[in-house]
Amino acid sequence: MNYYVQDPAAHAQQSLAQMRTIKEKHLYAKAGAPDFRESVDAEIAALELGDAGLLQLDYQANCKVD
């Protein structure tokens, strides 16, 4: 997420490819709650359509350090 928000235009494709790999991770596949998986799926689907709004909201809520 951090890489994407640094420069969305330049980092979109690489960030999307990296985000898709989360589905292979234990947290997504086995340990994450259903709403976590739904949230990740929604972010990826939106990014595939060129909409980074969900990712940016997630980043601001969970990753951004002021």
C-alpha positions as CSV (number, residue, x, y, z in Angstrom):
1,M,0.0,0.0,0.0
2,N,2.7,2.4,0.9
3,Y,4.5,1.9,-2.4
4,Y,1.3,2.6,-4.3
5,V,0.4,5.8,-2.5
6,Q,3.9,7.2,-3.0
7,D,3.2,7.5,-6.7
8,P,-0.1,5.9,-7.9
9,A,0.5,6.6,-11.6
10,A,3.9,5.0,-11.7
11,H,3.3,2.2,-9.2
12,A,-0.2,1.0,-10.0
13,Q,0.6,-2.1,-12.0
14,Q,3.4,-3.4,-9.8
15,S,1.3,-2.7,-6.7
16,L,-1.7,-4.5,-8.1
17,A,0.4,-7.5,-8.9
18,Q,1.8,-7.5,-5.4
19,M,-1.6,-7.2,-3.8
20,R,-2.9,-10.2,-5.8
21,T,-0.3,-12.3,-4.0
22,I,-2.0,-11.8,-0.7
23,K,-4.5,-14.5,-1.6
24,E,-1.6,-17.0,-1.4
25,K,-0.8,-15.9,2.2
26,H,-1.8,-17.8,5.3
27,L,-3.6,-14.7,6.8
28,Y,-5.9,-14.4,3.7
29,A,-6.3,-18.1,3.0
30,K,-6.8,-19.5,6.5
31,A,-6.4,-17.1,9.4
32,G,-8.3,-14.0,8.2
33,A,-11.9,-13.4,9.0
34,P,-14.4,-13.5,6.1
35,D,-14.8,-9.7,6.3
36,F,-11.0,-9.3,5.9
37,R,-11.0,-11.4,2.7
38,E,-14.0,-9.5,1.4
39,S,-12.2,-6.2,2.1
40,V,-9.1,-7.4,0.3
41,D,-11.1,-8.7,-2.6
42,A,-13.0,-5.4,-2.9
43,E,-9.7,-3.4,-2.9
44,I,-8.2,-5.6,-5.6
45,A,-11.3,-5.5,-7.8
46,A,-11.4,-1.7,-7.5
47,L,-7.7,-1.3,-8.3
48,E,-8.3,-3.5,-11.4
49,L,-10.8,-1.0,-12.5
50,G,-8.4,1.9,-11.8
51,D,-10.1,3.0,-8.6
52,A,-7.7,3.4,-5.7
53,G,-10.3,4.8,-3.2
54,L,-10.7,1.7,-1.1
55,L,-6.9,1.1,-0.9
56,Q,-6.3,4.8,0.1
57,L,-9.0,4.6,2.8
58,D,-7.4,1.3,4.1
59,Y,-4.0,2.9,4.1
60,Q,-5.1,6.0,6.0
61,A,-6.9,3.9,8.6
62,N,-4.4,1.2,9.1
63,C,-0.9,2.0,7.7
64,K,-0.3,5.8,7.6
65,V,2.0,7.1,10.3
66,D,1.8,10.8,11.0
